[in-house]
Amino acid sequence: MDQHTLKQRAAIAGADYVLTHVPKGAVLGVGTGSTVNVLIDTLVAQKAFERYFRGAVSSSRATTALLESHRIPVFDLNQVDALPLYIDGADEIDPHGQMIKGGGGALTGEKIVAMAAEAFVCIADVSKYVPLLCRFALPVEVIPMACAALSRRFAARGGAPTLRRMPDGAPYLTDYGHQVMDVAGLKMDVPQALERELSAWPGVVTVGLFAQRRADVCLLGTPEGVRTITCTKPHA
């Protein structure tokens, strides 16, 4: 079974979960990426925003554009008093709901909206489910003037940093005008500690580790169907 079909399964299950668990009239937190795009299309087909939800808070300009193309009201997070649920994908997720995110470059917005939400649901295909985070290079949003210094610091810690670039060779810029380093080879056996450490480095805007605010539930698209995983708390 191809990956797109598995993503569709997870996204459809995500739509069902949202309709079951989010109060009528609430604002929904919506993430970024290909699986989330399928989720949005599914919710639109079900007229969910017309019938149930007041609108959405978006984690990126790309998601905002898609929502607005469907005439769904998009609120700034500062306009919303409560966000019952945030739903998003992942580049990797472990059994504890700890994730690597940011392959699409929206890690800062994603982390902010996830922090504000009462519940965090991850929708992903089974290829993203790993026993230990490590295969996907860690995205780190950085201040441009700090790139060289941070590269040396990551290398000293055993990482192999690469500055993300556009097809024409120009540095990739996030929605907030920062650059992204993709750091391979970092040891991630204690993700929460690593997230705290790297987040404190001067010049780092956001680390694509979601371990302190991890997913509560993962809806995993598999060839056999959708697995609902209630994520367990990691050992300290």
PyMOL commands that set and color helices and strands:
alter all, ss='L'
color gray80, all
select helices_A, chain A and resi 3-21+34-45+48-51+61-69+77-79+107-116+126-128+144-156+191-199
alter helices_A, ss='H'
color red, helices_A
select strands_A, chain A and resi 27-30+55-58+74-75+85-88+92-93+99-100+119-125+138-142+160-163+179-184+204-207+209-210+217-222+225-230
alter strands_A, ss='S'
color yellow, strands_A
deselect
rebuild
show_as cartoon
